Structures are given as structure tokens and as C-alpha cells.
Amino acid sequence: MPAGQMHRDEVRTDSALVRRLVAGQFPQWADRPVTPVASGGTSNAIYRLGDDLAVRLPRIESAVHQVEFEHEWLPVLARHLPVAVPEPRVVGRPDESYPWPWAVFHWVDGEHPAEGNTDPRRFAADLGELVAGLRRADTAGAPVGYRSGPLSDRDAYLRKWTEAARGLVDVDAVLSVWEAALAAPAWDGPPVWSHGDLLAGNVLVRGGRLCGLIDFGAAGVGDPACDAMAAWTLLDADSREVFRETAGFDDAAWARGKGWALTFVSALTYYRETNPTMYAVGHRAVRAVLSDRP
């Protein structure tokens, strides 16, 4: 999709729509104020509903499955995680003003990690404990995650977007790291859970410590190496080894994780004019991976 264009099937939302949906289906909350939440996310619109609830509405059809997925699986994952996750309350129905299911969750309070609001090494250890907790969760009946399959499935994608970013990145360096990631041994263990989207916008901190994890739209079971991406999307060079040791990533998973971080090269052109948050994610991830070469 060219920069500057919306998704063809994107549905716009606003506070008035949310008030109508809530009043019509969950009148016990009809008198609560509705406040939009600023987000760089691309799949869902989020609104505060009073102080302790949030409404989440898919913006695009490909995100609709997340509503039932999170309603079913977040309670399972919450039992194994050392931080808060959104607690599903109810699922709303489509109606004449909105075409898809939507959901109300308990609001998870916190702020996104930024320079100065965490101790980098303590934050890295917290992230590692989070990833280790995910791996302990029950996988029976769980779907494969968005980034839990073979890294090789993204080969054409990575090469396409790397070429599109020529002039913005060192193409030869990106492809060298990518090919090393593809050459790493594949995951040969049983499928385990991963979040699949460990970016600053999906992580919450409070009092300098990791306190919450949100947006499980990419979560699922399979190869957990995609969660190693946090080393380059969230951490500095001095704290990466703390994260790796705490999470338990071996050499092969670490290499594959670098590959997953590099897939955000697409954001350098796809979101350059339309989503500065995601553009910054891509810029940080690619720069961090390339600076982390031996």
C-alpha cells in the first residue's frame, strides 16, 4: 500500500460511536466518559471507558480475530506472567454503525518505556522473566503466532522492503545479518507461547519496573525466537545480555531474533509519511541490529 493511503477496509471510529455501542449493548456503563487513547498501533482503536475500563475496536478486518482470541487466551496467559495483562470483560456485537465484534477490557495502568523512566538492566531482567513466563503457559489448542513460524517464510518480504529502503539503510549489511539468521538452526522444541510484538507501545512500566503487557494480536505458539526482538526494539547494548540470560535464548534463537527485528525494515518506507511511531520502531530496530554485529 503506498504511503499516505489508508487500508482499503479500514473503519474509522470516534468517541460518539463508542458511546452509542456501549449504551446500546452494555447500558450499565452508559454514563461513563469515553476518551480516545493516542496510539501508534495500526490494527485497533482504543478508548478509555471511565477510569478502569478500555474499549478496543478493530480498525481493519484482518484484526477482527483478535477479539475472540484475546477473550479466550488472555486469562490463560495471565496465570503465568509476572505482570498485568488486559482482563477481558465482555465482547460486543456488530451493529448498523460498526461492522465487527469489539471488546471491553480492564484498563492496565502504566506508561510506555522511554529514556529515563527505567533502569535499563533491571528492565531487561524484567523482560526476560516475562518471556520465560510466556514459555510456561499452557499451549493446548493455541494457534500459531504471527511471528512464531519459520523465519524463512519472511525471506521475500525482507528482501522486498530492504530494497525499498535502499539509501536509508546499508542493504548489504542488512542482508548479511538476515542470511546469518536464516542459516541458524531451526527451533526443534515443542511449540511455546510468544507475544510476538515486543515494542515500546505494547509494554508498560510503573515506578521504573515492567508492570504490564498489552496488545496480544501477534501472540501464539511455535518458535519463541521472535520475542528476542526486544533486545533490539527495546534495549540498549549494555542490557541485552541481561535479557538474553534471563529469558534463556540460545545462540540459534538469538540469531533468529535478530532476523525478526530486521523485518521492521519495512516501516522505514511503508510508514515513513503516515505513522511516525512505527517509522521510529523500524529505524531503531534496524540500527540496533546493525550496530550489534561482531
C-alpha positions as CSV (number, residue, x, y, z in Angstrom):
1,M,0.0,0.0,0.0
2,P,1.6,3.3,-1.0
3,A,2.4,5.7,1.9
4,G,-0.3,8.1,2.7
5,Q,-3.2,5.7,1.9
6,M,-5.5,4.1,4.4
7,H,-6.1,0.3,4.5
8,R,-8.8,-0.2,2.0
9,D,-11.1,-1.9,4.6
10,E,-10.2,0.5,7.5
11,V,-13.2,1.6,9.6
12,R,-13.0,4.9,11.3
13,T,-14.1,5.2,14.9
14,D,-14.7,8.1,17.3
15,S,-15.9,8.7,20.8
16,A,-19.5,9.2,19.7
17,L,-19.6,5.7,18.1
18,V,-18.2,4.1,21.2
19,R,-20.8,5.8,23.4
20,R,-23.5,4.5,21.1
21,L,-22.2,1.0,21.1
22,V,-21.7,0.9,24.9
23,A,-25.1,2.4,25.7
24,G,-26.9,0.1,23.3
25,Q,-25.2,-3.2,24.5
26,F,-23.9,-2.5,28.0
27,P,-26.1,0.1,29.5
28,Q,-24.5,-0.4,32.9
29,W,-21.6,1.6,31.6
30,A,-23.5,4.2,29.5
31,D,-22.8,7.1,31.9
32,R,-19.0,6.6,31.8
33,P,-16.9,9.1,29.9
34,V,-15.3,7.9,26.7
35,T,-11.8,9.2,25.9
36,P,-9.7,8.2,22.9
37,V,-6.2,6.8,23.6
38,A,-3.4,8.0,21.3
39,S,-1.6,5.1,19.8
40,G,0.9,4.3,17.0
41,G,-0.8,0.9,16.6
42,T,-2.2,0.1,13.2
43,S,-4.9,-2.6,13.9
44,N,-7.1,-1.4,16.7
45,A,-8.6,1.9,18.1
46,I,-8.6,2.2,21.9
47,Y,-10.8,4.3,24.1
48,R,-10.8,4.7,27.9
49,L,-14.2,3.9,29.4
50,G,-14.2,5.6,32.7
51,D,-11.1,5.1,34.9
52,D,-10.8,1.3,34.9
53,L,-12.1,0.0,31.5
54,A,-11.0,0.3,27.9
55,V,-12.8,-0.4,24.6
56,R,-10.9,-1.9,21.8
57,L,-12.3,-1.8,18.2
58,P,-10.6,-3.4,15.2
59,R,-9.8,-0.9,12.6
60,I,-9.2,-3.4,9.8
61,E,-10.8,-6.8,9.0
62,S,-7.6,-8.7,9.5
63,A,-7.6,-7.7,13.1
64,V,-11.1,-8.9,13.9
65,H,-9.9,-12.4,15.0
66,Q,-8.0,-10.8,17.9
67,V,-11.2,-10.0,19.7
68,E,-12.2,-13.7,20.4
69,F,-8.5,-14.7,20.6
70,E,-7.8,-12.3,23.5
71,H,-11.1,-13.1,25.2
72,E,-10.2,-16.8,25.3
73,W,-6.5,-16.7,25.8
74,L,-5.5,-13.7,27.9
75,P,-6.9,-15.3,31.1
76,V,-4.8,-18.4,30.4
77,L,-1.6,-16.3,29.9
78,A,-2.2,-14.1,32.8
79,R,-1.8,-17.0,35.2
80,H,1.8,-17.4,34.1
81,L,3.0,-13.9,33.7
82,P,4.7,-11.7,36.3
83,V,3.0,-8.5,35.0
84,A,-0.6,-7.4,34.4
85,V,-2.3,-8.0,31.1
86,P,-5.7,-6.7,29.9
87,E,-8.5,-8.6,31.6
88,P,-11.3,-9.3,29.1
89,R,-14.7,-8.2,30.4
90,V,-17.2,-8.5,27.5
91,V,-17.4,-8.9,23.7
92,G,-19.6,-6.5,21.9
93,R,-21.7,-7.3,18.8
94,P,-21.5,-5.7,15.4
95,D,-24.4,-3.3,14.7
96,E,-25.5,-0.9,12.0
97,S,-22.9,1.6,12.9
98,Y,-19.9,-0.7,13.3
99,P,-19.4,-4.0,11.3
100,W,-17.3,-6.2,13.6
101,P,-17.1,-7.6,17.1
102,W,-15.4,-5.4,19.7
103,A,-14.3,-5.8,23.3
104,V,-14.2,-4.2,26.7
105,F,-11.1,-4.8,28.9
106,H,-9.9,-3.9,32.3
107,W,-7.5,-1.0,31.8
108,V,-3.9,-1.7,32.6
109,D,-2.3,1.5,34.0
110,G,1.3,2.4,33.3
111,E,3.5,4.3,30.9
112,H,5.5,3.2,27.9
113,P,9.2,2.8,28.4
114,A,11.3,5.7,27.4
115,E,14.7,7.1,28.2
116,G,14.9,7.9,31.9
117,N,11.9,6.1,33.2
118,T,13.5,2.7,33.8
119,D,16.8,1.3,34.9
120,P,18.0,-0.4,31.7
121,R,19.4,-3.6,33.3
122,R,16.5,-4.1,35.7
123,F,14.1,-3.5,32.8
124,A,16.0,-6.1,30.7
125,A,15.8,-8.6,33.5
126,D,12.0,-7.9,33.9
127,L,11.5,-8.5,30.1
128,G,13.5,-11.8,30.3
129,E,11.3,-13.0,33.2
130,L,8.2,-12.1,31.2
131,V,9.4,-14.1,28.1
132,A,10.3,-17.1,30.4
133,G,6.8,-16.9,31.9
134,L,5.2,-17.0,28.5
135,R,7.0,-20.2,27.7
136,R,5.5,-21.9,30.7
137,A,1.9,-21.2,29.7
138,D,-0.4,-24.0,28.5
139,T,-0.3,-24.4,24.7
140,A,-3.1,-26.9,24.3
141,G,-5.3,-25.8,21.4
142,A,-3.5,-22.5,21.0
143,P,-2.9,-21.1,17.4
144,V,0.4,-20.5,15.8
145,G,1.6,-16.9,16.4
146,Y,2.0,-14.3,13.7
147,R,5.8,-14.5,14.1
148,S,6.1,-18.0,15.5
149,G,6.6,-19.8,12.3
150,P,9.8,-20.3,10.3
151,L,11.8,-17.2,9.7
152,S,12.4,-18.3,6.1
153,D,8.7,-17.6,5.4
154,R,9.6,-13.9,5.6
155,D,12.6,-14.0,3.1
156,A,10.8,-12.5,0.1
157,Y,9.2,-9.9,2.4
158,L,12.5,-8.8,4.0
159,R,14.3,-8.6,0.6
160,K,11.5,-6.6,-0.9
161,W,11.4,-4.0,1.9
162,T,15.2,-3.8,2.3
163,E,15.5,-3.0,-1.4
164,A,12.7,-0.4,-1.0
165,A,14.8,1.2,1.8
166,R,18.0,1.4,-0.3
167,G,19.6,4.8,0.5
168,L,18.1,4.7,4.0
169,V,19.9,1.5,5.2
170,D,23.1,-0.4,4.3
171,V,21.4,-3.0,2.2
172,D,24.5,-5.3,2.1
173,A,24.8,-5.2,5.9
174,V,21.1,-5.9,6.4
175,L,21.2,-8.9,4.0
176,S,24.3,-10.3,5.7
177,V,22.7,-10.4,9.1
178,W,19.5,-11.7,7.6
179,E,21.3,-14.6,5.8
180,A,23.0,-15.5,9.1
181,A,19.7,-15.6,10.8
182,L,18.2,-17.9,8.1
183,A,21.3,-20.1,8.4
184,A,20.8,-20.5,12.2
185,P,19.4,-23.9,13.3
186,A,15.6,-24.0,13.4
187,W,13.6,-24.4,16.6
188,D,13.3,-28.1,17.4
189,G,11.5,-28.0,20.7
190,P,7.7,-28.2,21.4
191,P,5.6,-25.1,20.5
192,V,5.7,-22.5,23.2
193,W,4.0,-19.1,23.6
194,S,5.5,-15.9,22.4
195,H,4.0,-12.4,22.5
196,G,5.4,-11.6,19.0
197,D,5.3,-7.8,19.2
198,L,7.6,-6.6,22.0
199,L,7.7,-3.0,21.1
200,A,7.6,0.1,23.4
201,G,3.9,0.7,22.6
202,N,2.9,-2.7,23.9
203,V,4.9,-2.6,27.1
204,L,4.1,-0.7,30.3
205,V,6.2,0.4,33.2
206,R,5.5,2.0,36.6
207,G,8.0,3.1,39.2
208,G,10.8,2.1,36.9
209,R,9.7,-1.5,36.6
210,L,7.9,-3.5,34.0
211,C,4.3,-3.7,35.1
212,G,2.1,-4.6,32.1
213,L,2.0,-6.2,28.6
214,I,-0.8,-5.3,26.1
215,D,-1.8,-6.0,22.5
216,F,-1.6,-9.7,22.0
217,G,-2.6,-9.6,18.4
218,A,0.6,-11.3,17.2
219,A,0.8,-13.8,20.1
220,G,0.6,-17.6,19.7
221,V,2.7,-20.7,19.9
222,G,5.6,-22.0,17.9
223,D,9.2,-20.8,17.8
224,P,9.8,-18.3,20.6
225,A,12.7,-16.6,18.9
226,C,10.6,-13.7,17.7
227,D,10.5,-12.4,21.3
228,A,14.2,-12.0,21.3
229,M,13.5,-9.0,19.1
230,A,13.1,-7.0,22.3
231,A,16.8,-6.9,22.6
232,W,16.9,-4.5,19.6
233,T,13.5,-2.9,19.7
234,L,13.5,-2.0,23.4
235,L,17.0,-2.4,25.0
236,D,20.4,-0.8,24.7
237,A,23.6,-2.6,24.1
238,D,24.6,-2.8,27.7
239,S,21.5,-4.5,28.9
240,R,20.9,-7.0,26.0
241,E,22.9,-9.8,27.6
242,V,20.9,-9.5,30.9
243,F,17.7,-10.0,28.9
244,R,19.2,-12.9,26.9
245,E,20.4,-14.7,30.0
246,T,17.2,-14.2,32.0
247,A,15.0,-15.3,29.0
248,G,17.2,-18.2,28.1
249,F,17.8,-17.7,24.4
250,D,20.5,-19.9,22.9
251,D,22.8,-18.8,20.1
252,A,20.4,-20.0,17.4
253,A,17.3,-18.3,18.8
254,W,19.3,-15.1,19.3
255,A,20.3,-15.1,15.7
256,R,16.7,-15.8,14.5
257,G,15.6,-13.0,16.9
258,K,17.9,-10.6,15.1
259,G,16.2,-11.6,11.9
260,W,12.8,-10.9,13.3
261,A,13.9,-7.5,14.4
262,L,15.2,-6.8,10.9
263,T,11.8,-7.4,9.4
264,F,10.8,-3.9,10.8
265,V,12.9,-2.5,7.9
266,S,9.5,-2.3,6.2
267,A,8.5,0.5,8.5
268,L,11.2,2.8,7.0
269,T,9.3,3.2,3.8
270,Y,5.7,1.8,4.5
271,Y,5.2,4.2,7.4
272,R,7.6,6.9,6.7
273,E,4.9,9.5,5.8
274,T,1.9,8.1,7.7
275,N,3.0,6.7,11.1
276,P,6.0,8.3,12.8
277,T,5.8,5.9,15.7
278,M,6.2,2.8,13.6
279,Y,8.8,4.5,11.5
280,A,10.8,5.1,14.6
281,V,10.4,1.4,15.6
282,G,11.9,0.4,12.3
283,H,14.7,2.9,12.4
284,R,15.7,1.8,16.0
285,A,15.4,-1.9,15.3
286,V,17.5,-1.9,12.1
287,R,20.1,0.5,13.5
288,A,20.4,-1.6,16.7
289,V,20.8,-4.9,14.9
290,L,23.5,-3.5,12.5
291,S,25.4,-1.9,15.4
292,D,25.4,-5.3,17.2
293,R,27.4,-7.2,14.6
294,P,30.7,-8.8,15.7
